[in-house]
Amino acid sequence: MSSRKKAYLTPAARDYVLAAKHRLKLILKERDMTHATLASITGIPASTISHWLNINRQDFLGLGDAVMVCDALGIHIRDILPEAPWRHQSQERYAVLSFFLEMPLAHASWLILVYKGAVKLFGK
């Protein structure tokens, strides 16, 4: 069976999935647990677990599967997820953007025009 490539995944997304696979493999190794052992605890076929952990495949376990696996291992789902490499935005940024998105469209359009004019006149 051939693995379908997910063309929409960015290289960063692929790297993140590989890092998560690696973390789960390390957790299993630390516990001296095989795919077969995890399969017997969760009821998930060992072949499915092997499929998820295969670095040549882009897919990984779904959220429901992650709940089953993490519950069986006695860990939180976040324990198998690496630190996100993408930027985290500050709460202040979200508050400002939320305010901007909630204002009337005519007001937002006017503010954009004023901002563009100021940038053109004074630079960034």
Backbone as numpy.savetxt, mean C-alpha at the origin, in Angstrom:
# Nx Ny Nz CAx CAy CAz Cx Cy Cz
0.25 -22.10 -15.49 -0.60 -20.92 -15.49 0.29 -19.68 -15.49
0.09 -18.81 -16.41 0.93 -17.61 -16.50 0.36 -16.50 -15.62
1.27 -15.70 -15.09 0.88 -14.58 -14.24 0.62 -13.36 -15.11
-0.55 -12.75 -14.95 -0.86 -11.53 -15.70 -0.15 -10.36 -15.04
0.46 -9.55 -15.85 1.13 -8.35 -15.34 0.10 -7.26 -15.12
0.26 -6.54 -14.06 -0.62 -5.41 -13.77 0.11 -4.16 -14.26
-0.20 -3.77 -15.49 0.51 -2.67 -16.14 0.39 -1.36 -15.38
-0.67 -1.20 -14.60 -0.87 0.06 -13.90 0.01 0.21 -12.66
0.64 -0.88 -12.20 1.49 -0.78 -11.02 2.77 -0.02 -11.36
3.10 0.93 -10.53 4.34 1.68 -10.71 5.50 0.84 -10.16
6.73 1.15 -10.55 7.87 0.45 -9.96 7.89 0.56 -8.44
7.49 1.70 -7.89 7.45 1.87 -6.43 6.42 0.93 -5.81
5.28 0.76 -6.48 4.25 -0.15 -5.97 4.74 -1.60 -6.01
5.41 -1.97 -7.09 5.97 -3.33 -7.19 7.01 -3.57 -6.10
7.87 -2.59 -5.87 8.89 -2.71 -4.83 8.25 -2.85 -3.46
7.17 -2.12 -3.23 6.47 -2.19 -1.95 5.89 -3.59 -1.73
5.27 -4.15 -2.77 4.72 -5.50 -2.67 5.83 -6.51 -2.39
6.96 -6.38 -3.08 8.09 -7.28 -2.84 8.60 -7.17 -1.41
8.66 -5.94 -0.90 9.11 -5.74 0.48 8.14 -6.37 1.48
6.84 -6.28 1.20 5.85 -6.91 2.08 5.97 -8.43 2.03
6.19 -8.98 0.84 6.40 -10.43 0.72 7.62 -10.84 1.54
8.68 -10.06 1.44 9.91 -10.35 2.17 9.66 -10.33 3.68
8.91 -9.34 4.15 8.62 -9.25 5.58 7.85 -10.47 6.07
6.84 -10.89 5.29 6.07 -12.06 5.70 6.94 -13.31 5.69
7.80 -13.43 4.70 8.73 -14.57 4.66 9.62 -14.59 5.90
10.12 -13.41 6.30 10.98 -13.33 7.48 10.23 -13.72 8.75
8.99 -13.29 8.86 8.18 -13.65 10.03 7.99 -15.16 10.09
7.70 -15.77 8.95 7.54 -17.23 8.92 8.85 -17.92 9.29
9.96 -17.40 8.76 11.27 -17.99 9.04 11.62 -17.86 10.52
11.36 -16.69 11.11 11.63 -16.47 12.54 10.87 -17.45 13.41
9.70 -17.84 12.95 8.85 -18.76 13.70 9.07 -20.21 13.29
10.03 -20.39 12.39 10.34 -21.73 11.87 9.06 -22.39 11.33
8.31 -21.59 10.56 7.02 -22.04 10.06 7.07 -22.20 8.54
6.65 -23.33 8.05 6.60 -23.58 6.62 5.25 -23.13 6.06
5.18 -23.10 4.74 3.91 -22.78 4.09 2.86 -23.81 4.48
3.28 -25.07 4.58 2.35 -26.15 4.94 1.81 -25.96 6.35
2.67 -25.53 7.27 2.23 -25.30 8.64 1.22 -24.16 8.70
1.54 -23.06 8.01 0.61 -21.93 7.97 -0.70 -22.35 7.32
-0.60 -23.18 6.30 -1.81 -23.67 5.62 -2.68 -24.48 6.57
-2.06 -25.31 7.38 -2.85 -26.15 8.29 -3.52 -25.32 9.38
-2.90 -24.21 9.76 -3.47 -23.34 10.78 -4.60 -22.48 10.22
-4.44 -22.00 8.99 -5.40 -21.05 8.41 -6.45 -21.70 7.53
-6.15 -22.86 6.97 -7.05 -23.47 6.00 -6.81 -22.97 4.58
-5.83 -22.09 4.44 -5.47 -21.58 3.11 -4.52 -22.59 2.48
-4.76 -23.00 1.24 -3.87 -23.99 0.61 -2.41 -23.51 0.59
-1.49 -24.44 0.86 -0.06 -24.11 0.85 0.37 -23.57 -0.51
-0.24 -24.07 -1.57 0.10 -23.58 -2.91 -0.28 -22.10 -3.07
-1.36 -21.69 -2.45 -1.77 -20.29 -2.50 -0.78 -19.42 -1.73
-0.35 -19.89 -0.58 0.63 -19.17 0.23 1.94 -19.05 -0.55
2.37 -20.13 -1.18 3.58 -20.10 -2.00 3.43 -19.11 -3.15
2.27 -19.08 -3.74 1.98 -18.15 -4.84 2.13 -16.71 -4.36
1.56 -16.40 -3.19 1.64 -15.05 -2.64 3.08 -14.62 -2.38
3.89 -15.56 -1.92 5.25 -15.22 -1.51 6.27 -15.34 -2.64
5.83 -15.76 -3.81 6.72 -15.89 -4.96 7.09 -14.50 -5.47
8.38 -14.18 -5.47 8.81 -12.83 -5.88 8.64 -12.59 -7.37
8.42 -13.64 -8.14 8.21 -13.48 -9.58 6.76 -13.18 -9.93
5.91 -13.16 -8.93 4.50 -12.83 -9.14 4.21 -11.48 -8.50
3.39 -10.68 -9.16 3.11 -9.34 -8.67 2.05 -9.31 -7.58
1.18 -10.31 -7.55 0.09 -10.24 -6.59 0.52 -10.70 -5.20
-0.26 -10.32 -4.23 0.00 -10.63 -2.84 -1.35 -10.92 -2.22
-1.36 -11.33 -0.99 -2.62 -11.68 -0.36 -3.54 -10.47 -0.23
-4.83 -10.74 -0.34 -5.82 -9.69 -0.17 -6.03 -9.38 1.30
-6.83 -8.38 1.57 -7.04 -7.94 2.94 -7.66 -9.03 3.82
-8.66 -9.71 3.31 -9.27 -10.79 4.08 -8.28 -11.91 4.38
-7.45 -12.23 3.38 -6.41 -13.25 3.58 -5.39 -12.78 4.61
-5.04 -11.50 4.54 -4.07 -10.94 5.49 -4.61 -11.03 6.91
-5.91 -10.81 7.08 -6.52 -10.95 8.40 -6.36 -12.38 8.90
-6.64 -13.35 8.05 -6.52 -14.76 8.43 -5.07 -15.11 8.80
-4.14 -14.70 7.96 -2.72 -15.03 8.17 -2.20 -14.35 9.44
-2.48 -13.08 9.58 -1.98 -12.34 10.74 -2.61 -12.81 12.03
-3.88 -13.16 11.98 -4.54 -13.71 13.17 -3.88 -15.02 13.57
-3.58 -15.86 12.60 -2.93 -17.14 12.88 -1.52 -16.94 13.44
-0.84 -15.89 12.99 0.52 -15.62 13.46 0.53 -14.79 14.75
-0.63 -14.26 15.13 -0.71 -13.45 16.34 -0.06 -12.08 16.17
-0.16 -11.52 14.97 0.45 -10.22 14.68 -0.60 -9.29 14.08
-0.27 -8.02 14.02 -1.12 -7.03 13.36 -0.79 -7.02 11.87
-1.74 -6.65 11.05 -1.50 -6.55 9.60 -0.37 -5.59 9.32
-0.28 -4.50 10.08 0.79 -3.53 9.84 2.18 -4.15 10.01
2.27 -5.28 10.74 3.57 -5.93 10.93 4.13 -6.53 9.65
3.27 -6.82 8.69 3.77 -7.38 7.42 3.96 -6.30 6.36
3.52 -5.07 6.68 3.64 -3.98 5.72 4.87 -3.13 6.02
5.71 -2.92 5.01 6.88 -2.06 5.22 6.46 -0.60 5.34
7.39 0.22 5.80 7.13 1.66 5.87 6.84 2.15 4.45
5.81 2.95 4.32 5.42 3.46 3.00 6.46 4.45 2.50
6.97 4.24 1.30 7.99 5.15 0.78 7.43 6.46 0.22
6.13 6.48 -0.01 5.57 7.70 -0.56 5.41 8.73 0.56
5.32 9.97 0.12 5.24 11.07 1.08 3.92 11.06 1.83
4.03 11.40 3.09 2.82 11.59 3.89 2.58 13.09 3.99
1.37 13.49 3.77 1.03 14.90 3.81 0.63 15.28 5.24
0.93 16.50 5.61 0.62 16.97 6.95 -0.88 17.20 7.11
-1.32 17.18 8.34 -2.72 17.45 8.65 -3.09 18.86 8.22
-2.15 19.80 8.37 -2.42 21.18 7.99 -2.73 21.27 6.49
-1.96 20.52 5.68 -2.19 20.53 4.24 -3.59 20.02 3.91
-4.00 18.92 4.56 -5.33 18.38 4.32 -6.41 19.36 4.76
-6.19 20.05 5.87 -7.18 21.01 6.36 -7.34 22.16 5.37
-6.23 22.66 4.85 -6.28 23.76 3.89 -6.96 23.32 2.61
-6.57 22.14 2.10 -7.18 21.64 0.87 -8.67 21.37 1.05
-9.05 20.85 2.20 -10.47 20.59 2.47 -11.26 21.88 2.46
-10.69 22.92 3.09 -11.34 24.23 3.10 -11.51 24.73 1.68
-10.45 24.63 0.87 -10.46 25.10 -0.51 -11.51 24.34 -1.32
-11.59 23.04 -1.13 -12.54 22.23 -1.89 -13.99 22.49 -1.52
-14.22 22.98 -0.32 -15.58 23.23 0.14 -16.10 24.61 -0.22
-15.22 25.51 -0.67 -15.68 26.86 -1.00 -16.41 26.84 -2.35
-17.26 27.83 -2.58 -17.98 27.90 -3.86 -16.99 27.95 -5.04
-17.36 27.31 -6.12 -16.48 27.21 -7.29 -16.06 28.59 -7.81
-16.99 29.53 -7.80 -16.66 30.88 -8.29 -15.56 31.52 -7.44
-15.60 31.29 -6.13 -14.57 31.84 -5.23 -13.23 31.16 -5.47
-13.25 29.85 -5.61 -12.01 29.10 -5.86 -11.39 29.53 -7.19
-12.22 29.69 -8.22 -11.72 30.13 -9.53 -11.08 31.50 -9.43
-11.71 32.42 -8.68 -11.16 33.76 -8.49 -9.82 33.70 -7.77
-9.73 32.88 -6.72 -8.47 32.74 -5.97 -7.36 32.20 -6.86
-7.70 31.27 -7.72 -6.70 30.70 -8.64 -6.20 31.78 -9.60
-7.12 32.55 -10.14 -6.72 33.65 -11.04 -5.81 34.65 -10.33
-6.16 35.02 -9.10 -5.34 35.96 -8.33 -3.96 35.35 -8.08
-3.93 34.08 -7.70 -2.65 33.41 -7.43 -1.78 33.37 -8.69
-2.37 32.98 -9.82 -1.61 32.93 -11.07 -1.08 34.30 -11.45
-1.89 35.33 -11.26 -1.45 36.70 -11.55 -0.29 37.10 -10.65
-0.37 36.76 -9.38 0.70 37.11 -8.42 1.99 36.37 -8.78
1.89 35.10 -9.15 3.08 34.32 -9.53 3.70 34.91 -10.79
2.86 35.28 -11.72 3.36 35.89 -12.97 4.08 37.22 -12.69
3.52 38.00 -11.80 4.06 39.31 -11.47 5.29 39.23 -10.56
5.22 38.41 -9.54 6.28 38.37 -8.53 7.16 37.13 -8.58
6.76 36.11 -9.31 7.49 34.84 -9.33 7.08 33.97 -8.13
7.58 32.76 -8.11 7.19 31.84 -7.01 7.89 32.15 -5.74
